[in-house]
Amino acid sequence: MKTFRRFCAFLLALATLFSLAGCVNHNWSVKTDDESIAAGVYIYYMMTAYNDAVAKVDDEKTDVLTATIDGKPGRQWILDEARNYCKRHFAVDKLCAERNVTLSDEDKTSINNTLNYMVSYYGSFFDEAGISIDSVRAIYENSYLYSNLLFSYYDGKGEHALKEEEIKKYFSENYFAYKSIDAPFSYTSNNKKVNYADSEIKLRKELLNGFYDESKMDGADIDAFNKKYQNRNLKEGEEEKKVDPLKLQFATEETVTTTYGDTFFKDLKAAKVGDFLKYETKDGIYLIQKCDEYSDKGKDDEKYKAERENCIAAIAEDDFIEILTKKADTMNFTFNERALDKYELDDLIELLTTNNQ
């Protein structure tokens, strides 16, 4: 599911696109016998399909539109996939009605709070561009219904309910625990970057490089290293300060960190529990120890509970999409070609690129 920040960036791009096109998104883009969705919803799914296409192209230098994706030219793959997203949108609504899956009060509150925020900050911009907030609501509500429908199949007493052992296995194989000592070379004061003294930067490098050398010994523990690091500037005769254990953190394939570098997740996944990793950049030096996800005195249970639904969604995604596709195949769709032809994929990509910079 897209982050709120990316969703807002998309809406700004969408608003600009509708302004350029000189129309409003009240126009229907796709309809079935008893339901229709606005052009704005279709544009959202075209953006989603484009992002999917980018993820499928290994070489960042390759033009996605001319690349071959699943045997099709990239441009055609994106347009076809956008339409598939629209069909699955309707399939979600239809299956939810059949299975009595609805939005909870918590879902409704979350959706309304988000929409109120967007109206407060972007309302006048959308009004000027002719953007209907109903399109935004339709996307959000369908997204929540998608999740609720998936769990009705794959959680609890659903007909395809996953076993708890399977979910925990996925968690263990895809969520990697670690602790880190971060030693930046600068700090922020009055919104300005201030470099530490050369002597302090030198000390930080010497300590973490030394810890990394020591980490090759049996029994090396990052919390012990951190205690030495936090007491690095003790003067003679001063008592060591108490240092709490480092916080257990988790990384997944979706974890993006510019702090440690692009290879961080790959390195962490390949490492064995107890292994150490070290990264040094122009901004700092960092020491990381891979940990057992069940080693932090029960706190792993909190993490598992928090990520359990995400694990279910990840395991079931392909199978669930097949269910939606089969349902969509039983439905009749009409695409408003005249309305959809007004929105050029190239213009959307340019706007998305601009808004993501």
N, C-alpha and C positions, 0 to 999 in steps of 0.2 A: 504494500500500500504506500502511496506517495506521501512524503512528509508534508506537513502543513506549509512549510516555507516554499517548497517546490510548487505546491498547489496554488499558492498566492501568486508566484511568479508566472505560472501558466495563465491565471486569470487576467493578469495585466497584459500578457501577450495576446490573449483572446480578445480582450477589450480593444486593444489597438487594431487587431485584425478586423474586427467588425467595423471599427471606425473607417478603416481603409476601404472596406468593401461597401460601405454606405448602406448597411442594412442592420436589422435587429435580429436577435436570435430567438424571437417568438416563432419564426417560421419553423415548421416541422421538417425534420430531416429523414426520419424513418418512422414507419407506423405498421402496426398489425391491425387486426380486425377491431380491436377494442382499446388500443393504446398508441400514443405517439410520443416521440422525444424531439426536443428542439435542436436546431442546428448547433447550438453551443455545446451540447452533449456529444454530438458527432465529432466536433473539432477537438474536444478533450480526448476522445478515444483515438483520433488520428495522431495527436501528440504522444499518447501512451504507446501506440504502435511504433512510432518513430524511435522512441527510447528503447523499445524492445529490439528494434532492428540494429541500433547502435551496439547493444550488448551482444548481438550475434556476430558482429564483424570483429574479427580478432585484431586486424591491423588498423590502428587509429588513423593512419594516413589514407586509408581507403575511403572513397566517396560512397557513403551508404546507399545513395539513390541508384548508383550504377553497379553496386556489388551484387553478387548472386546469393540469395538467401533462400534456403530450402527449395532450390531449383528455380526460383523466380528472380527477375530483376528487382532490386531493392525497392524502387519506387512502387511497383505493382504489389509487392509483398506488403508494404506499409498500408496501402489503400485497401487491400483485401482484408488485412488484419483489423483495420479500423472498423470495417463493416462486421467482422466477426465479433468484435467487442460489443457493437450495438446489438447484435443478435443475442449475445449472452446476457446483455443488460435486460432484454425482454424475458429471456428464459429464467433469470433470477426472479423477476416479479411474478411470473406465471407459477413457478415451482413453490415460491413462498406462499402464494394464495392457496395452492393445493395442499401444502403441508402445514398450513396455519402458522407459518413463521412470520413474526412481526418485529417491529422495532421496540425495544424496551424503553421505559421512561428515562433510563440513564442514556440510552442512545439518542433519544429525542432532545434531551437537555444538551448533550455534547454537540449535536448538529446545530441546534438553535444558538448556542453560545458562539460557535465558530462563525455562523452566518451573521450574527449581530456584530461581531468583531469586524468582519469584512465590509459590512454595510457602513459601519462607523468610519473606517479608514479609506474605503474605496468606493463608497456609494455614489458620490457625485460624479466620479470618473466613469463608473458603469452607466449611470443615468445618461450622461452626455454621449456615451458611445452606443446607447440603446441596448445594454446588456440586461437581460432578465435574471433576477436572483433565483427565479424558479429553476433555471438550468443548473445553477450551482447546487441548489437543494436536491435536485434529482440525482446528480452525481453522488453527492454525499449519502443520501438515503440508500441508493442502490449499493454503494460500497459497504455500508453497514449490514444491509440485508444479505449481501454476498457472504459475509463472514458468518452471520447467524445461520444461514442456510447450510453452509459447509459444516458447521459444528453439529447441526441437526442430523447430518449423515455420519460424521466421523468421531463424534464425542458422545459420552454418556451412553444412552441406549439406542443410538442410531444404528441403522442396518449395516453400516460399514465401520462401526466404532473401532478405533485403534486400541490395542492393548497398552496398558500403562508402561509395560516393559519396552515396547517398541518406541514409545514417545521418549522415554528416558535414554534409550540407546541413541536416538537421533540427537538428543541434547548433548550427550557425552561426546559424540563424534563430530559435532559441528559448533559447539560452544567451548572455547578453550580459555582456561583460567590462567591468570598471570598476576604477578606483582611487579611493580617497577619503582626504581629510584630515578627521579627526573632531576637533572642538574642543569638548569638553563644558564646561559651566559649573560642574561639581562633580566631586568624587572621593569615594571611600569610605575611611573610616578607622575601624577597630574596629567594622565593620559599621554604621557611621553615615554618612549623606550629609553632606558638608561642601562648602559653596560656595566657589569661588575668590574672591579679593579682587575688588572691583569694577574695580580698575585692570587686573587680568589678564583679566577677562571683556571689558572694553572693548578691550583690545589684541587679543584673539582675534577679536572682531567686525571691528575695523578691518582686520586682516591678511587675513582670508578674504573680506571684501567687496572689498578692494583687489585680491586675486588674481582674484576673479571679474570685476572690471572689466578687468584685464589679459588675462584669458583670451580676450577677443574679438579679440585681436591674433593674427596668424598665428604659428604655431610655439609657442604657449603649451603648457607641459608641467607637469603636476601634480607630478612629482618635483622639478622646480626650485622650484616654489612650496613644496613640503614642506620642502626644505632651508632656505629662508628662515624657514619657520614653526618648525622645530625649533631654529633658532638665534636666536629672537626675543628672548631675554633675555640675549644676550651683552653683557658689559660692555666698555667701550673698552679695546682692547689684548689682549683674549682671542682665542684662535685658534678659528676655526669648527670645530665638531665634525663628524665624518664621518657622513653620513646615508645609509643604504641605500635603494635604490629601494622604493617602496611595493609591497605585495603585490597581485598581480592577483586580483580576486575575480569571481565570476560570480553573476548573478541570473537566475531563471526566473520564469514566471508564478506558480509556487507559493511564491516567495520572499515571506516576510512580515517586514516590518521596521517596528517602531514608532519606530525612530530617525529615519528619513528621512521617514516619513509614508506614507499609503495610496497615493499616486500614483507612488511611486518607480519601480516596474517599468514602468508605462505611460510615464512620462517618459523612462526610460532606453531603452526600445524605440524611441520616436519620435526620439530624438536621433541625430545622425550621429557616426561615430567621430571622436574628437577634441573633441567638444562638451563643455561644462562645465554642470553643474547645481549649484544652491546651495539649501540648506534651512536655515532657522533656526527653532528651537522654543524653548520655555521651558527646555529642557535643554541646548541647545548649538547650534553652527553648523557646517555640514558642506559641504565642497566635493568634488564628484565629477566625474571625467572618464571619459567612455565610451572604451573602448580596443578595439583590434583583438584578437579572441580568439587570434590567432596571433602576438602581438607580444612575448610574455614569454619569449623565448629557450628555446623548446621546452617550457616548463612547461604550455602549452596541451595538449600531447600527453598529459600525465599526467591532466589534467582530462577530456579526451575519453575516454581509456581508462576512467576511473572512472565516467563517465556513459554510456558506450556502450550498456550493457544497458538503462538507463532510456530512452534514445532509441529503441531497438528496441521496447521495450514500448509506448511512447507512439505510435509510428507504426503498430504492428500491432494495437493494442487493439481497435478496432471490428471489424476483420476476424476477429480471434481469437474474440471473443465470439460472432460469427455462427457460427463453427465449433462452439463449445460448444453454442449454441442448437440447431443442426441435430442434433447428437448427442443432446441432451436430448429432442428431439422423437421420437426412436426408442425412448425408454425409458418404462417404466410407473412412475408415482409414486402413492403413497398418503400423504395428509396426515392426521395425527392431529388432526382438528378439535377434539375434546374437550380435548386438551392445549393446543392453540394458542389456544383461546378464553380461556384463563386469563390471558393476557398482553395487557394493554391498551396500545395504542400511546400513549395520552395519559400513562399512568403512566411509560412508558419515556422519553418526551420530557422529562417533568418531572425525572426522575432524571438524564438526560444533561445537562440544563441546569444542574442543581445541581452535578454533578461537574465541569463545565467552567468554573465560575466561579472 
